[in-house]
Amino acid sequence: MNIEKKTNDKISFITFIIIEFAEAFKMKKTDAYQYLKKYGGLDFLFKHWWALHTDDKYFTLRDLYSICLENGGQR
């Protein structure tokens, strides 16, 4: 896989998950992005996106919720 395709795949997946996170937790997309950034969710996504993109989105959203909660995010 060339670098350009891998980068496009990464961006597509992370964008998709942020939108799904916003919908699941009834947030605006920009608020979801800021929340994930503030509480470590984005770092988690960037670090583990390759493994996460093969899993069901439910499990990725659950993992993001847990990571953010552990880092001070609210329920």
PEZI-V443746 format. One record per residue. PHI is phi in degrees with one decimal (999 if undefined). PSI is psi in degrees with one decimal (NA if undefined). D_CENTER is the distance of its C-alpha to the mean C-alpha in Angstrom with 1 decimal. Layout:
{{PHI & PSI & D_CENTER} {PHI & PSI & D_CENTER}}
This chain:
{{999 & 131.1 & 22.5} {-79.8 & 164.1 & 23.1} {-62.1 & -40.0 & 20.9} {-63.1 & -44.6 & 20.5} {-64.5 & -43.3 & 19.3} {-61.5 & -41.2 & 16.8} {-65.1 & -44.1 & 15.5} {-62.5 & -41.3 & 15.4} {-62.9 & -42.4 & 13.6} {-63.1 & -47.7 & 10.8} {-62.5 & -42.9 & 10.7} {-62.0 & -45.0 & 11.0} {-65.7 & -47.3 & 8.3} {-64.7 & -39.8 & 5.6} {-61.7 & -45.8 & 7.7} {-58.4 & -45.7 & 8.1} {-68.3 & -37.9 & 4.8} {-62.1 & -42.9 & 5.2} {-64.1 & -43.8 & 8.7} {-63.8 & -39.8 & 8.5} {-62.3 & -45.2 & 7.1} {-59.2 & -45.2 & 9.9} {-67.2 & -42.4 & 12.3} {-63.7 & -35.0 & 11.9} {-109.3 & 17.5 & 12.6} {50.4 & 55.6 & 15.0} {-122.5 & 159.6 & 13.7} {-70.6 & 152.9 & 14.3} {-60.1 & -41.4 & 11.6} {-66.3 & -36.7 & 12.8} {-67.7 & -39.1 & 12.8} {-63.3 & -43.1 & 9.2} {-59.9 & -48.5 & 8.4} {-63.0 & -40.8 & 11.2} {-62.4 & -48.1 & 10.4} {-63.6 & -37.7 & 7.1} {-66.7 & -45.2 & 9.4} {-66.3 & -37.0 & 12.3} {-108.7 & 20.1 & 11.3} {88.0 & -0.1 & 9.6} {-65.3 & -40.1 & 5.9} {-67.5 & -40.8 & 5.7} {-58.5 & -43.3 & 8.6} {-60.9 & -45.4 & 7.4} {-62.1 & -46.7 & 5.0} {-64.1 & -35.4 & 8.1} {-75.7 & -36.4 & 10.4} {-118.2 & 16.0 & 9.7} {-57.7 & -36.2 & 8.2} {-62.5 & -41.8 & 11.8} {-75.5 & -40.4 & 12.2} {-65.0 & -33.0 & 9.1} {-70.0 & -13.9 & 10.0} {-90.5 & -9.3 & 13.4} {-96.0 & 166.6 & 12.5} {-65.1 & 141.4 & 12.6} {-60.3 & -29.5 & 9.6} {-56.6 & -44.7 & 11.2} {-69.6 & -35.5 & 10.9} {-66.4 & -43.2 & 7.2} {-64.4 & -40.1 & 7.1} {-62.5 & -44.1 & 10.0} {-63.1 & -43.3 & 8.9} {-61.4 & -43.6 & 6.2} {-58.7 & -45.5 & 9.3} {-64.4 & -44.4 & 11.6} {-60.1 & -47.9 & 10.3} {-64.8 & -39.9 & 10.4} {-62.0 & -42.7 & 13.7} {-64.5 & -25.2 & 15.1} {-100.3 & 18.4 & 14.7} {101.5 & 1.8 & 16.5} {-66.8 & 158.5 & 14.2} {-95.8 & 154.0 & 16.3} {-73.5 & NA & 16.6}}
